[in-house]
């Protein structure tokens, strides 16, 4: 009888272990979705001026990757016309955090307020125009549909960019257009990320030159020529 009870205990433990790993597999091998999120809280100082979150940022984002209730958006261009090298960054998208998808802010709305040394970023067509004072004009009939597809209102939204500025601009716009600010996190800048989920796009060649493997980037293209302009 004791032998049977011992075998039953072993089988029970095995079933628990199997169930645990099956659960992890079903959710992409991640248990980070179980970690409770602090409410968005803006940092102090210069990072706060950019809107970067105090608790969920480049230093902690690894804990919150792979959530089924969230989307992850990197707002940089593949090659930004702005001179971000002048402020210690990179105008090229040199890498990204695994799980983030790229949806360039300069294609979504015109960018304002960049440091003088950076100059101008992209100045072409955009889905929206920032008219100031929290007002955003739709430039295409499909603009809001695209915005809601990229940033679903029923999801938690993690925003990232190079230094945190684009992410702050994006959150400000989404909140002005009716998104819940308590579900949006400005994670900050990829340039300062030192976690374990780095996907390197920049490759340094033997001669010292750089190659950018943009094929690695999960990129959301906006086809302006297929959209209907607002009259």
Backbone torsions as a table, in degrees:
resi	resn	phi	psi	omega
1	UNK	NA	-40.9	178.3
2	UNK	-62.9	-38.2	179.3
3	UNK	-62.5	-39.8	179.9
4	UNK	-65.9	-43.6	179.8
5	UNK	-63.2	-39.2	178.1
6	UNK	-63.8	-41.6	178.7
7	UNK	-64.5	-40.3	179.0
8	UNK	-62.5	-39.9	179.4
9	UNK	-64.2	-42.4	178.7
10	UNK	-61.9	-44.0	179.4
11	UNK	-63.6	-38.3	179.6
12	UNK	-63.6	-43.7	178.9
13	UNK	-62.9	-42.4	179.2
14	UNK	-61.5	-40.8	179.7
15	UNK	-64.4	-39.4	178.0
16	UNK	-64.1	-44.0	179.3
17	UNK	-62.9	-44.3	179.3
18	UNK	-62.3	-43.6	179.7
19	UNK	-61.6	-38.5	179.5
20	UNK	-61.8	-48.0	-177.4
21	UNK	-71.7	-31.9	175.0
22	UNK	-65.4	-37.8	177.2
23	UNK	-64.0	-42.2	178.1
24	UNK	-64.0	-41.9	-179.4
25	UNK	-63.2	-41.1	-177.5
26	UNK	-62.7	-26.1	-179.8
27	UNK	-110.7	35.4	173.2
28	UNK	73.3	22.7	176.7
29	UNK	75.2	17.2	-176.6
30	UNK	-125.1	140.7	173.7
31	UNK	-110.0	9.4	-176.8
32	UNK	-64.5	-23.5	179.5
33	UNK	-62.9	-19.3	-179.0
34	UNK	-83.5	-13.0	-179.1
35	UNK	-78.6	125.6	179.2
36	UNK	-69.3	143.4	-178.7
37	UNK	-95.3	134.1	170.4
38	UNK	-69.5	153.4	175.8
39	UNK	-65.2	147.0	178.1
40	UNK	-54.2	133.6	-179.3
41	UNK	-143.3	119.4	-174.5
42	UNK	-71.6	140.5	177.9
43	UNK	-67.3	171.0	175.6
44	UNK	-94.8	166.0	174.5
45	UNK	69.8	-148.9	-175.4
46	UNK	-62.9	-38.0	177.9
47	UNK	-63.4	-35.1	176.7
48	UNK	-66.4	-34.9	177.2
49	UNK	-62.1	-29.5	177.3
50	UNK	-85.9	-10.1	179.6
51	UNK	86.5	14.5	-177.3
52	UNK	-70.7	137.6	-176.2
53	UNK	-71.9	143.8	-178.9
54	UNK	-72.9	-35.2	-172.0
55	UNK	-105.6	-35.9	-179.4
56	UNK	-110.2	99.2	-174.0
57	UNK	-149.0	-164.7	-175.7
58	UNK	-57.8	-30.2	-176.7
59	UNK	-78.7	-22.9	-172.4
60	UNK	-121.2	-7.2	-171.7
61	UNK	-59.1	-27.9	179.7
62	UNK	-56.6	-30.8	-179.3
63	UNK	-69.6	-20.3	-171.7
64	UNK	-115.0	13.8	178.3
65	UNK	-79.4	155.1	173.5
66	UNK	77.6	18.3	179.6
67	UNK	-76.7	136.5	178.9
68	UNK	-77.0	-13.7	-178.3
69	UNK	-100.8	16.5	-173.1
70	UNK	-139.0	159.1	168.4
71	UNK	-122.0	153.4	-174.5
72	UNK	-125.6	120.0	-175.2
73	UNK	-127.8	125.2	172.0
74	UNK	-98.9	128.7	-167.7
75	UNK	-101.8	12.5	-179.3
76	UNK	-82.0	158.2	169.3
77	UNK	-83.6	159.2	174.3
78	UNK	-63.1	-45.5	174.4
79	UNK	-133.7	111.4	-176.7
80	UNK	-92.6	130.0	177.9
81	UNK	-63.1	-21.1	178.6
82	UNK	-67.1	148.1	-178.3
83	UNK	-87.6	75.1	-177.0
84	UNK	-76.3	-13.1	172.9
85	UNK	-63.4	-24.8	-178.9
86	UNK	-69.3	-17.5	178.2
87	UNK	-117.7	24.2	175.3
88	UNK	84.1	11.1	-180.0
89	UNK	-104.7	-150.1	-179.1
90	UNK	-145.9	124.9	177.5
91	UNK	-70.5	-19.6	175.3
92	UNK	-91.7	147.2	175.2
93	UNK	-78.0	95.6	-171.1
94	UNK	-84.2	-12.0	179.0
95	UNK	176.0	174.5	179.0
96	UNK	-155.3	166.0	178.3
97	UNK	-84.1	128.7	-177.6
98	UNK	-55.8	129.8	-177.7
99	UNK	107.3	-21.6	176.6
100	UNK	-83.7	144.5	174.0
101	UNK	-114.7	146.3	-172.6
102	UNK	-94.0	123.7	175.6
103	UNK	-133.9	94.6	-169.2
104	UNK	-61.6	122.9	178.6
105	UNK	-57.8	-42.7	-176.9
106	UNK	-61.4	-17.4	173.6
107	UNK	-86.6	-19.2	-178.4
108	UNK	-86.4	-44.7	-179.0
109	UNK	-150.3	150.2	178.2
110	UNK	-62.9	138.6	-176.3
111	UNK	-94.4	132.7	178.1
112	UNK	-130.1	160.9	172.3
113	UNK	79.4	19.8	177.5
114	UNK	-72.4	151.6	175.9
115	UNK	-58.0	146.3	-177.1
116	UNK	-57.3	-36.7	-177.0
117	UNK	-68.2	-22.1	179.2
118	UNK	-77.3	-32.2	-177.7
119	UNK	78.7	-150.1	-178.1
120	UNK	-97.7	143.2	168.7
121	UNK	-90.5	-162.1	178.6
122	UNK	-54.7	136.2	-178.4
123	UNK	-125.1	22.0	-179.3
124	UNK	-87.8	-150.6	-176.3
125	UNK	-65.5	144.4	177.8
126	UNK	-138.5	155.6	177.2
127	UNK	-65.9	-37.1	-177.5
128	UNK	-132.1	159.4	170.8
129	UNK	-119.0	127.2	175.3
130	UNK	-77.9	111.0	-178.1
131	UNK	-94.2	4.2	-179.4
132	UNK	87.5	162.9	178.4
133	UNK	56.2	31.0	176.8
134	UNK	78.4	12.1	-179.9
135	UNK	-102.4	133.3	-179.5
136	UNK	-129.2	124.4	-178.6
137	UNK	-95.4	131.8	175.3
138	UNK	-76.9	126.9	-179.9
139	UNK	-93.1	-14.4	-179.8
140	UNK	-138.1	150.7	178.6
141	UNK	-59.9	-29.5	-176.5
142	UNK	-91.2	1.1	-172.3
143	UNK	-57.1	-48.8	-177.1
144	UNK	-68.8	-36.7	177.6
145	UNK	-60.7	-43.2	178.9
146	UNK	-66.2	-42.8	-179.2
147	UNK	-60.7	-43.1	-179.2
148	UNK	-70.3	-28.1	176.0
149	UNK	-72.1	-38.6	179.9
150	UNK	-74.8	-34.8	-175.3
151	UNK	-129.8	75.7	-174.7
152	UNK	-59.9	133.4	-177.0
153	UNK	-68.7	-22.9	-177.9
154	UNK	-88.6	5.9	-178.9
155	UNK	-114.5	156.7	164.6
156	UNK	-73.1	139.8	-175.4
157	UNK	-120.9	120.3	175.4
158	UNK	-103.8	122.8	-177.8
159	UNK	-111.7	138.6	178.7
160	UNK	-143.6	158.6	174.0
161	UNK	-153.9	-148.2	-179.9
162	UNK	-78.9	-54.2	-177.8
163	UNK	-119.9	-6.2	179.4
164	UNK	113.9	-17.2	-176.7
165	UNK	-67.0	-50.3	179.5
166	UNK	-59.8	-39.4	180.0
167	UNK	-63.5	-40.2	177.5
168	UNK	-64.3	-40.9	178.1
169	UNK	-63.8	-40.1	-178.5
170	UNK	-67.0	-43.6	178.5
171	UNK	-62.3	-43.5	179.3
172	UNK	-57.4	-42.8	-179.5
173	UNK	-66.9	-47.0	-178.2
174	UNK	-60.7	-43.2	179.6
175	UNK	-63.5	-41.3	179.3
176	UNK	-62.8	-28.6	-177.6
177	UNK	-96.0	9.5	170.9
178	UNK	110.8	2.4	177.3
179	UNK	-75.6	154.4	179.1
180	UNK	-79.2	114.0	-177.1
181	UNK	-63.7	-21.6	179.9
182	UNK	-79.8	-2.1	177.5
183	UNK	-112.0	8.2	-176.6
184	UNK	-121.4	128.9	-179.2
185	UNK	-120.4	125.2	169.7
186	UNK	-86.6	102.0	-174.4
187	UNK	-74.6	-18.8	178.8
188	UNK	105.8	-142.8	-169.1
189	UNK	-114.2	132.8	175.1
190	UNK	-60.4	-30.0	-178.1
191	UNK	-60.0	-20.8	-177.2
192	UNK	-109.0	6.9	-177.8
193	UNK	-78.6	132.5	179.5
194	UNK	-134.6	29.6	-177.3
195	UNK	-84.7	-164.1	-173.2
196	UNK	-102.3	10.6	-176.2
197	UNK	-124.1	37.9	-178.2
198	UNK	-81.5	127.0	172.1
199	UNK	-106.0	111.1	-176.1
200	UNK	-83.4	125.4	176.4
201	UNK	-99.1	-36.5	179.3
202	UNK	-77.7	132.4	178.0
203	UNK	-125.8	123.8	178.2
204	UNK	-88.4	121.0	-176.7
205	UNK	-82.4	163.1	-178.1
206	UNK	-54.8	-29.7	-179.6
207	UNK	-84.2	3.2	178.0
208	UNK	93.2	-9.8	178.0
209	UNK	-78.4	166.6	-176.9
210	UNK	-111.5	142.8	174.2
211	UNK	-123.8	136.8	-179.3
212	UNK	-111.7	115.7	-177.0
213	UNK	-89.6	76.3	-175.0
214	UNK	-67.4	-14.6	178.2
215	UNK	-61.8	-20.1	-179.8
216	UNK	-75.7	-17.7	-169.1
217	UNK	-83.8	124.2	172.0
218	UNK	-76.4	102.2	-164.0
219	UNK	-116.1	133.3	176.6
220	UNK	-97.5	111.0	-179.4
221	UNK	-87.6	137.2	173.6
222	UNK	-109.6	114.6	-177.2
223	UNK	-93.0	88.6	-175.9
224	UNK	-61.3	-32.8	-177.8
225	UNK	-66.9	-17.7	179.3
226	UNK	-97.7	5.2	-178.3
227	UNK	-101.0	161.5	-177.5
228	UNK	-102.0	114.6	-177.8
229	UNK	-68.1	141.9	174.6
230	UNK	-71.8	141.0	177.0
231	UNK	-83.1	NA	NA
